[in-house]
Amino acid sequence: ILESVGILGIAIGIGLGIVAITGGSPIEALQALAYGSFGTPANIASTLVKTVPLILAGLSVAIAFRAGLFNIGGEGQLYAGAVGAAWIGAMDLGLPAILHLLFVLGIAGLFGGIWGGIAGWLRARRGVHEVINTIMLNYIAIYAADYLVRGPLSAGRHTTRSQDIVSTAQFPVLWEVPPIQVSWGIMLAVIICVACAWMLFRTPFGFDFRAVGRNTDAADSVGISSKRITVLAMVLAGAIAGIAGCLEITGVHHTLYAQFSPGYGFDG
């Protein structure tokens, strides 16, 4: 890494030296370098917007994997969280923005956690493999959301979207490159990643997770309930994916419409 940074620094220095000798503007040269390497501001903003659900969907898979589970249900859990966010987010509850937003995040995490918990319970109590039941639950959630935006949550007749999210439930904007808005959700996604890493490697609860993931029989033999951890792992994984759905609704689309996700749960 240090060698790469050093080589990059030397290359930039040589390039700026040539620009200075030829009478060019170093600032314009740096802008051209940045845009050529990373794209225009609009492209960078668009990438950051798509990064948020991918971070959380990937984290959802990683959390379950630490407990020895393969969560393929991120897409359905994301949809479940989005439904909760669209439902509560469209209500004018008369709450301050921070409280309304926290309430929406909590409901989305709850809906996603319940959807993941169903898969965990089926694995722990009935022996149904999580790969099979999460795939099946994905399509139940996707088509349930499709029904809801055409019926109970619909913004009106002949529409396939829910009512708009009220302003107090919308995530504030961190960076705007019209028409693209990057919400503070990207910072929340990073915070959740750090919190999960701390939980996994700095707490007894995280140790139980990793112990069950390494060897279920050994964990059970020392008093760690693998069934309990299985359910809790899927609840936590589902809650994280549900928050990903919430951030898409409250920070990007400001409404829920059918097939709003291009497959973030599967990509994650």
N, C-alpha and C positions, 0 to 999 in steps of 0.2 A: 504494500500500500504506500509506504513512504517513497519507494523508488518511483512508483507511478505518479505520485503527487509532485515529486521533484522534476521528473521529465516533463510533466504538464506545465509546471512553472517556468522551466527553461524555454519551452516552446512558446509560451505566451509572451515571455520577456523578449525573445528574439523577434517575434511578430510585431510587438509594440515598438521595438527599436527601429525596425524597418519603416513602420508607419510614421514615426517621428522624423526620421531622416528625410522621407519623401514629402513631408509637410502635411500629412493627414491628421485626422482627429483621433486621439487614443480612445475617447469615449465612444465614438461611432464604431471604431474597430472592435471594442469589447462587446458592444451591442450586436454587431454582425457575427462575432464569434459565438455569443450566447444563443442567438437565434439559429445560427447554422448548426449548432450542436444539439440544442434542446427544442427548437421550434419556436414559433411566435408566442407571445403572451397568451393568446387565445387557446393555442394548442396545449400550452403548459397548464392553463386553468382547466381545460377539459380533461386532461390526464389526471389532475388532482381530484376532480369531481368523481371520476371513475375509480380512483384509488381507494376512496373511503369504504364502499361496500366490499371491495376485494380484500382489504386489510381485515375487516371484521369477519367476513365469511371464511377466510383462511384461518383466522384465530379460532373460530368455532370448530373447525376440523382439528386444529392442533390440540385444543383443550381435550376433546374427546379422545384423540389418539394417545395422549399421555396416560389415559386410563385404560388403554387397550381396546378402544372402540373406534370404528370407522364410520364417522358421521357423514353420510351422503345426503342428509336431509336439510342442508343449509338453505336450499332454495325454498322449500316449504316453510321452514322456520322464519326465513326472511319475509315471506308473504304474510305469515301469521302476524309478525310484528308490524308490518305495513298496514294491515287491516285495523289493528288496535290503534295505531297512530292516526289513521284517517278518521276513525270513529270519534276518538276523544279530541283530536286536533280540530275538527270542524265545529265543535261545541264552543259557544261563547259562555264560559263559566264565570266570567267576571274576576278571574284571578290575575295577579301580576304576571308579566311575561315569564319570569324565571320559574315561578311555581307551576304555571301551565305547561311549560316546556318539560320540566322535571316529571310532571304527572304523565305527560304523553310518553316520555322515555320509559317510565316505570311500567305503564300499561303495555307498551310494545315489547319490553323485555319479558313481562309476565306471559303474554300471548306466545311469544317465541319459546319461552321456557316450558310452558305447558305442552307445546307441540313436540319439543325435544324430549320432554319427560315421558310422554306416551311411548315413544320408541324405547327409551331406557327401561321403563316398566315392563314392556313386552319382552325385552331381552333378559332382564333380571328375573322376572317371575314366570314367564311362559316359555323362555328359551328361543324366542323368535329372533333370528339374526338381525342386527341393526341395519345392515346393508339393505336387506329386503324390505323391512318395515319402513325405513326412512324414505326409500324410493317411492313406495306406495303412498306414504303420507305427503310427499311432495305434491303429487298430482291432486290429492284431496284439497290441499291448501290453495293451489293455483286455481282450480276450478271453483272452489268456494269463493275466492276473491272475485273471480269473473262474475259469479252470480250476484254477489253483494253490490258490485258497482253498477249492475244493471237493475238492481231491485232496491233493497233496504237502504243502501248508502248512496244511491244514485243522485246526481245533481239535478236530474229532471228526466222527463220522458225522452226516449230515443237517444239517450247518452250512455256512454260506457265508462264513465268516471264518477268519482265521488264528489261531494261538495268540497269547495276550496277550504284549505286549512286557514283558520283565522290568524291574524297577524301575531297574536301573543303566543302561538304555538309554532311559529316559524323560527328555524335556527338562524341566528344573526349571520350576516355576511362578513367573511374575513377578507376576501379579495374579489373584486369584480372587474371582469373584462367583458363589457357588453357584447352579446347578451348572456354571457356565462358568469355565474356567481358561485364562488367557492365559499362554502359555509364554514363556521367554526367546528363543524362535525369532524373535519380531518384532525383537529387537535384532540377532540374527544376520542377518536379511534386510537391515536397514539397513546393517550393516557390509559385507555382500557388495556392496550397491549402491555404496557409497563406494569399495571396493576396485576394482570394475570401472571406475568413472569414472577413478580414478587410473591404472589399467592402460591405458585407451584414450587418455588425453590427456597422460600423463606418461612413457610408456615407448616405446622403439623398437618393441616388439611391437605396441603399440596403434597406432602410426603405420602399420605395415604393414597392420593391419586396415582403417584408414580409407582408406589409399591404394588398396587393392583394391576397397573399396566405392565409391570415387569413380570410378575408371577402371581396369578390369582390364588393358587393353592397356598403359597407361602404367606400371602397377606391374610388369608382366612385363618391360617394356623396361629397367627400372632394376634388375632382379635380384630383385624380390620375387615369389616363387612364388605365384600366385593359387590354384593347386590346393592347395598346402599350407595356405594361409590359409583356404580354403573348408572343408577338413576340420577344421582346428583350431577355426574359429569354430563349427561345428556341434557339435563335441565339448564346447566350453565352454558353449554354449547348452544342450545336453542335460544337462550336469552341474548347471547352476543349476536347471533344471526338476526334475531328480532330487532335489536337496536340498529343493525345495518339497514333493515327495511324501514325503520322509523326515520333514519337520517336521510334516506332517499325521498321519503314523503315530505318531511318537514324542512329539509334543506335544499332540495333540488326541484321536485315536481310541484309541491304544494297542493297536490291532489293525488288520489289513487285511481289508476286506470288499469284496465285489463292488460295482462302480459307486460307490466311496466318494467320488469327485470329481464335483461337480455341473457340471463343465466349466471348472475353473479354468484349464487350459491354453489353451482356446479364448478365454476371457474375457481372459486376460492378453495 
